[in-house]
Amino acid sequence: MSFTQKHLLGIEGLAQSAILEILDKAEKYADLNLKTHKRVDVLAGLTQINMFFENSTRTQASFELAGKRLGADVMNMQLQGSSIKKGETLVDTALTLNAMRPDLLVVRHPHSGAVDLLAQKVNCSVINAGDGQHEHPTQALLDALTIRRAKGRLHRLNIAICGDIAHSRVARSNLLLLGKMENRIRLIGPPTLMPSQISEFGVEVYHDMLAGLKDVDVVMMLRLQKERMDGGFIPSEREYFQRYGLDFKKLSHAKDDAIVMHPGPMNRGVEIDGDIADDVTRSVIQEQVEMGVAVRMAIMELLSKNYSTKHKKLLS
Ligand code: NCD
């Protein structure tokens, strides 16, 4: 076993072998998810709490389904309002939930580092479902599985990540994962949306889409993270689409069999032409959603094994 961690907080600490173990296990769940009867009892008797301090539709639904298909008791908590408004701190909320003895917490939070902090305060396993601009490890893993299934491999590919790199936890986790797998990564976007320490990543940076997309195997588009901008990053959405939105003309510079990805939610006509998003010969966006459930099931199974071994050691 390569994946021996109690938590999944980021891609940063994961070895290549652990990533492959998760993806291989997820393949098994991708097959299960095609069957009529999708339920197994891998997490039977365990309690999973999804704590979302930031809006989410697909990620929360995906974690909820994954837990239910594995037989866990799943509870969803929307925490944007309620106790947060009453002034309770993140740590107090965590300690309250910890006292209810969950086995797994899935946490999304608008601040980078908040999920790591929470993991230090609780006894159970914690999965980072996205913390600020920092990491979104399950998204990078589901993207990796989607790429591997479409391209037949996960190494030596030319991959372009395009758009709002600066504010994107998806870009950061993908850079880390795809880099560990020895791919050639290009970042494409306006200078205002590139992180300041970009030279540390050892990637090629382009501000021109046509040059950046030349001969790539994978085109990964990102959403403009307007909620993390305080104005002035792009001239107008119309101009942004003209220069950085993916349309068929720009896509024609990539390889003929290049795939198109987007983590969702998409702004059609801003980051991506709606017709490309719906073109099943190029777009793997629905496959990404499908692989999301499988990857999350795999991670939860692996974490539950690590958690129960540690738990047994504590009790003996
Ligand atoms: C991503 C996120 O929340 O970081 N979406 C997701 O997980 N489905 C990307 C985004 O919101 O742009």
Boltz pocket constraint, residues with backbone or C-beta under 6 A from the ligand:
constraints:
  - pocket:
      binder: B
      contacts: [[A, 55], [A, 58], [A, 59], [A, 129], [A, 130], [A, 136], [A, 139], [A, 169], [A, 170], [A, 222], [A, 223], [A, 224], [A, 225], [A, 263], [A, 264], [A, 265]]
      max_distance: 6.0
